[in-house]
């Protein structure tokens, strides 16, 4: 992992941060004949599992997307060198 790849990963995360927050967006509203108003909104899903090739940029992209929609996340790391993982998890 070199400086160029790290910068590309940071750029990808910045692009995700710039996206509008989808949570709470109203998709549809209608009123029934009896006066009941029904609203369809975007909400966070409970759990998302992602299986992917162990590449540092995919890990950072997945984490950024899940955090953007206020999801909790955890990673089960298989076959990623410890040094790369520690670089990704540094604040």
Buried (B, 14 or more C-beta within 10 A) or exposed (E): BEEEEBEBBEEBBEEBEEEEEBEEEEEEEEEEEEEEEEEEEEEEEEEEEBEEEBBBBBBBBBBBBBBBBEBEEEBEEEEBEEEBBEEBEEE
